[in-house]
Amino acid sequence: MNFLFLFLFVCTPVFSLQINFHPELIDTASKLATKGILAMEESFSTIGKHFETICLENTIENRQAYRQLLLSCPYMENYVSGVILHEETLFQKNNDQIPFVNTLQKRNIIPGIKVDKGLEILPGTDNEYWSRGLDSLSLKAKKFYKQGARFAKWRAVFKINTEKVPSTLAI
């Protein structure tokens, strides 16, 4: 049995609880907890699989159009308080050249970002996984915060099936 844990945390430029960011952290977490969070951070391969089912080529233009369709849904702000974006989407614009981040902010929806770099088998374990990306997390956090992301998603998968799994190393 595998359990997927999604860790959502509020972004600050250095992911530290500096005094000057404390009010923003509280405000962002409070707003995120009021409604749903839309996860639209599909990787290129995952979104490509979805596009294949409708015979749509996996191009940057088609990904942008798909994301624009999702982000322009009427009344979305009534049900969604935050949206987890893929890095590509964080820097994309709609057809009117307005950044998606600005579109979300105007609708009082908090932009978020997926920060892990995907899963790999953790060496020395019984095919358990670890999430890559800690090595570049601080630099990415600064870049994403500057672009408008105010929370982040970090994925961790724990395999649970015996007395020895999950291993101490995986945890």
BALOBA-1460 file (C-alpha; in Angstrom, 3 decimals):
// residues 171
<rec num="1" residu="m" x="0.000" y="0.000" z="0.000"/>
<rec num="2" residu="n" x="1.338" y="3.437" z="-0.884"/>
<rec num="3" residu="f" x="0.326" y="6.663" z="0.818"/>
<rec num="4" residu="l" x="0.820" y="9.959" z="-0.902"/>
<rec num="5" residu="f" x="1.400" y="12.905" z="1.368"/>
<rec num="6" residu="l" x="1.177" y="16.401" z="-0.010"/>
<rec num="7" residu="f" x="2.838" y="19.032" z="2.059"/>
<rec num="8" residu="l" x="1.572" y="22.530" z="1.445"/>
<rec num="9" residu="f" x="3.609" y="25.281" z="2.930"/>
<rec num="10" residu="v" x="3.656" y="28.997" z="2.595"/>
<rec num="11" residu="c" x="6.492" y="30.441" z="0.501"/>
<rec num="12" residu="t" x="8.863" y="33.049" z="1.780"/>
<rec num="13" residu="p" x="11.972" y="33.979" z="-0.181"/>
<rec num="14" residu="v" x="14.185" y="31.790" z="1.974"/>
<rec num="15" residu="f" x="11.568" y="29.487" z="3.541"/>
<rec num="16" residu="s" x="12.296" y="30.838" z="6.980"/>
<rec num="17" residu="l" x="9.975" y="32.316" z="9.533"/>
<rec num="18" residu="q" x="11.493" y="35.750" z="9.483"/>
<rec num="19" residu="i" x="9.547" y="38.286" z="11.534"/>
<rec num="20" residu="n" x="8.747" y="40.433" z="8.486"/>
<rec num="21" residu="f" x="6.991" y="37.502" z="6.782"/>
<rec num="22" residu="h" x="5.011" y="36.310" z="9.795"/>
<rec num="23" residu="p" x="1.806" y="38.287" z="9.000"/>
<rec num="24" residu="e" x="1.933" y="37.116" z="5.363"/>
<rec num="25" residu="l" x="2.353" y="33.488" z="6.452"/>
<rec num="26" residu="i" x="-0.659" y="33.686" z="8.756"/>
<rec num="27" residu="d" x="-2.790" y="35.483" z="6.147"/>
<rec num="28" residu="t" x="-1.925" y="33.037" z="3.348"/>
<rec num="29" residu="a" x="-2.522" y="29.932" z="5.460"/>
<rec num="30" residu="s" x="-5.835" y="31.323" z="6.714"/>
<rec num="31" residu="k" x="-7.052" y="32.112" z="3.191"/>
<rec num="32" residu="l" x="-5.973" y="28.733" z="1.824"/>
<rec num="33" residu="a" x="-7.989" y="26.946" z="4.501"/>
<rec num="34" residu="t" x="-11.275" y="28.614" z="3.557"/>
<rec num="35" residu="k" x="-12.001" y="26.831" z="0.257"/>
<rec num="36" residu="g" x="-10.564" y="24.206" z="-2.045"/>
<rec num="37" residu="i" x="-7.181" y="24.038" z="-3.692"/>
<rec num="38" residu="l" x="-7.008" y="23.255" z="-7.409"/>
<rec num="39" residu="a" x="-4.003" y="21.120" z="-8.344"/>
<rec num="40" residu="m" x="-3.048" y="21.813" z="-11.950"/>
<rec num="41" residu="e" x="0.679" y="21.201" z="-11.756"/>
<rec num="42" residu="e" x="0.837" y="18.268" z="-14.159"/>
<rec num="43" residu="s" x="4.281" y="17.505" z="-15.540"/>
<rec num="44" residu="f" x="4.816" y="17.589" z="-19.290"/>
<rec num="45" residu="s" x="4.509" y="13.800" z="-19.504"/>
<rec num="46" residu="t" x="1.330" y="13.660" z="-17.391"/>
<rec num="47" residu="i" x="-0.437" y="16.438" z="-19.288"/>
<rec num="48" residu="g" x="0.737" y="14.770" z="-22.506"/>
<rec num="49" residu="k" x="-1.048" y="11.562" z="-21.504"/>
<rec num="50" residu="h" x="-4.249" y="13.542" z="-20.941"/>
<rec num="51" residu="f" x="-3.866" y="15.251" z="-24.318"/>
<rec num="52" residu="e" x="-3.296" y="11.898" z="-26.059"/>
<rec num="53" residu="t" x="-6.780" y="10.761" z="-25.023"/>
<rec num="54" residu="i" x="-8.266" y="13.626" z="-27.053"/>
<rec num="55" residu="c" x="-5.693" y="13.488" z="-29.870"/>
<rec num="56" residu="l" x="-4.137" y="16.821" z="-28.915"/>
<rec num="57" residu="e" x="-0.421" y="17.428" z="-29.422"/>
<rec num="58" residu="n" x="1.568" y="18.226" z="-26.278"/>
<rec num="59" residu="t" x="2.885" y="21.675" z="-27.246"/>
<rec num="60" residu="i" x="3.514" y="24.765" z="-25.141"/>
<rec num="61" residu="e" x="0.661" y="26.506" z="-26.986"/>
<rec num="62" residu="n" x="-1.809" y="23.709" z="-26.192"/>
<rec num="63" residu="r" x="-0.706" y="23.561" z="-22.549"/>
<rec num="64" residu="q" x="-1.163" y="27.336" z="-22.270"/>
<rec num="65" residu="a" x="-4.626" y="27.170" z="-23.866"/>
<rec num="66" residu="y" x="-5.674" y="24.323" z="-21.557"/>
<rec num="67" residu="r" x="-4.463" y="26.185" z="-18.473"/>
<rec num="68" residu="q" x="-6.153" y="29.381" z="-19.635"/>
<rec num="69" residu="l" x="-9.414" y="27.445" z="-19.982"/>
<rec num="70" residu="l" x="-9.114" y="26.145" z="-16.423"/>
<rec num="71" residu="l" x="-8.161" y="29.520" z="-14.945"/>
<rec num="72" residu="s" x="-10.955" y="31.383" z="-16.689"/>
<rec num="73" residu="c" x="-13.791" y="29.234" z="-15.326"/>
<rec num="74" residu="p" x="-16.629" y="31.481" z="-14.147"/>
<rec num="75" residu="y" x="-17.114" y="31.696" z="-10.373"/>
<rec num="76" residu="m" x="-13.973" y="29.663" z="-9.652"/>
<rec num="77" residu="e" x="-13.085" y="32.088" z="-6.862"/>
<rec num="78" residu="n" x="-16.265" y="31.028" z="-5.025"/>
<rec num="79" residu="y" x="-14.883" y="27.518" z="-4.581"/>
<rec num="80" residu="v" x="-11.104" y="27.749" z="-4.872"/>
<rec num="81" residu="s" x="-8.774" y="29.670" z="-2.563"/>
<rec num="82" residu="g" x="-5.492" y="28.468" z="-4.081"/>
<rec num="83" residu="v" x="-4.131" y="26.921" z="-7.258"/>
<rec num="84" residu="i" x="-1.001" y="24.763" z="-7.438"/>
<rec num="85" residu="l" x="0.772" y="25.624" z="-10.679"/>
<rec num="86" residu="h" x="3.515" y="23.945" z="-12.667"/>
<rec num="87" residu="e" x="6.662" y="26.052" z="-13.054"/>
<rec num="88" residu="e" x="5.854" y="26.638" z="-16.736"/>
<rec num="89" residu="t" x="2.390" y="27.955" z="-15.824"/>
<rec num="90" residu="l" x="3.741" y="30.279" z="-13.144"/>
<rec num="91" residu="f" x="5.501" y="32.217" z="-15.908"/>
<rec num="92" residu="q" x="2.802" y="31.938" z="-18.615"/>
<rec num="93" residu="k" x="0.337" y="34.590" z="-19.771"/>
<rec num="94" residu="n" x="-3.166" y="34.394" z="-21.163"/>
<rec num="95" residu="n" x="-4.057" y="35.411" z="-24.723"/>
<rec num="96" residu="d" x="-4.306" y="39.057" z="-23.612"/>
<rec num="97" residu="q" x="-0.690" y="38.849" z="-22.336"/>
<rec num="98" residu="i" x="-1.788" y="39.043" z="-18.686"/>
<rec num="99" residu="p" x="0.261" y="36.698" z="-16.478"/>
<rec num="100" residu="f" x="-1.765" y="33.818" z="-15.065"/>
<rec num="101" residu="v" x="-0.509" y="34.805" z="-11.615"/>
<rec num="102" residu="n" x="-2.121" y="38.246" z="-12.000"/>
<rec num="103" residu="t" x="-5.354" y="36.661" z="-13.224"/>
<rec num="104" residu="l" x="-5.501" y="34.535" z="-10.086"/>
<rec num="105" residu="q" x="-4.593" y="37.382" z="-7.745"/>
<rec num="106" residu="k" x="-7.283" y="39.599" z="-9.283"/>
<rec num="107" residu="r" x="-9.818" y="36.874" z="-8.464"/>
<rec num="108" residu="n" x="-8.496" y="36.620" z="-4.877"/>
<rec num="109" residu="i" x="-7.040" y="33.163" z="-5.555"/>
<rec num="110" residu="i" x="-3.584" y="32.466" z="-4.159"/>
<rec num="111" residu="p" x="-1.023" y="31.153" z="-6.671"/>
<rec num="112" residu="g" x="1.024" y="28.206" z="-5.477"/>
<rec num="113" residu="i" x="3.746" y="26.097" z="-7.019"/>
<rec num="114" residu="k" x="4.899" y="22.481" z="-7.100"/>
<rec num="115" residu="v" x="8.500" y="22.473" z="-5.862"/>
<rec num="116" residu="d" x="9.547" y="18.817" z="-5.739"/>
<rec num="117" residu="k" x="11.294" y="17.429" z="-8.817"/>
<rec num="118" residu="g" x="9.485" y="14.109" z="-8.887"/>
<rec num="119" residu="l" x="9.985" y="10.718" z="-7.326"/>
<rec num="120" residu="e" x="12.900" y="8.296" z="-7.512"/>
<rec num="121" residu="i" x="13.606" y="4.954" z="-5.909"/>
<rec num="122" residu="l" x="15.498" y="5.520" z="-2.657"/>
<rec num="123" residu="p" x="18.707" y="3.453" z="-2.791"/>
<rec num="124" residu="g" x="19.133" y="0.953" z="0.026"/>
<rec num="125" residu="t" x="15.402" y="0.422" z="0.533"/>
<rec num="126" residu="d" x="12.729" y="-2.037" z="-0.602"/>
<rec num="127" residu="n" x="11.787" y="0.105" z="-3.633"/>
<rec num="128" residu="e" x="10.673" y="3.026" z="-1.508"/>
<rec num="129" residu="y" x="10.538" y="6.514" z="-2.972"/>
<rec num="130" residu="w" x="12.007" y="9.890" z="-2.168"/>
<rec num="131" residu="s" x="11.167" y="13.275" z="-3.630"/>
<rec num="132" residu="r" x="14.005" y="15.065" z="-5.388"/>
<rec num="133" residu="g" x="14.593" y="18.819" z="-5.220"/>
<rec num="134" residu="l" x="15.793" y="19.781" z="-1.760"/>
<rec num="135" residu="d" x="19.171" y="20.758" z="-3.187"/>
<rec num="136" residu="s" x="17.670" y="23.644" z="-5.191"/>
<rec num="137" residu="l" x="14.659" y="24.469" z="-3.020"/>
<rec num="138" residu="s" x="15.969" y="27.723" z="-1.539"/>
<rec num="139" residu="l" x="16.883" y="29.201" z="-4.925"/>
<rec num="140" residu="k" x="13.601" y="28.113" z="-6.468"/>
<rec num="141" residu="a" x="11.629" y="29.533" z="-3.533"/>
<rec num="142" residu="k" x="13.135" y="32.981" z="-4.058"/>
<rec num="143" residu="k" x="12.432" y="32.856" z="-7.798"/>
<rec num="144" residu="f" x="8.865" y="31.594" z="-7.355"/>
<rec num="145" residu="y" x="8.053" y="34.066" z="-4.598"/>
<rec num="146" residu="k" x="9.263" y="36.926" z="-6.800"/>
<rec num="147" residu="q" x="6.942" y="35.646" z="-9.554"/>
<rec num="148" residu="g" x="3.935" y="35.640" z="-7.191"/>
<rec num="149" residu="a" x="3.715" y="32.134" z="-5.692"/>
<rec num="150" residu="r" x="2.681" y="32.305" z="-2.047"/>
<rec num="151" residu="f" x="2.506" y="28.628" z="-1.127"/>
<rec num="152" residu="a" x="4.140" y="25.440" z="-2.324"/>
<rec num="153" residu="k" x="3.370" y="21.759" z="-2.638"/>
<rec num="154" residu="w" x="5.934" y="19.119" z="-1.795"/>
<rec num="155" residu="r" x="5.045" y="15.502" z="-2.546"/>
<rec num="156" residu="a" x="6.208" y="12.524" z="-0.525"/>
<rec num="157" residu="v" x="5.151" y="8.906" z="-1.056"/>
<rec num="158" residu="f" x="5.487" y="6.339" z="1.708"/>
<rec num="159" residu="k" x="5.207" y="2.645" z="0.953"/>
<rec num="160" residu="i" x="3.517" y="0.835" z="3.829"/>
<rec num="161" residu="n" x="3.274" y="-2.949" z="3.590"/>
<rec num="162" residu="t" x="5.406" y="-4.746" z="6.181"/>
<rec num="163" residu="e" x="6.931" y="-4.280" z="9.594"/>
<rec num="164" residu="k" x="10.080" y="-2.974" z="7.869"/>
<rec num="165" residu="v" x="8.359" y="-0.575" z="5.462"/>
<rec num="166" residu="p" x="8.370" y="2.368" z="5.636"/>
<rec num="167" residu="s" x="12.015" y="2.304" z="6.533"/>
<rec num="168" residu="t" x="13.633" y="4.773" z="8.864"/>
<rec num="169" residu="l" x="15.596" y="6.090" z="5.879"/>
<rec num="170" residu="a" x="12.422" y="6.766" z="3.876"/>
<rec num="171" residu="i" x="10.765" y="8.518" z="6.782"/>
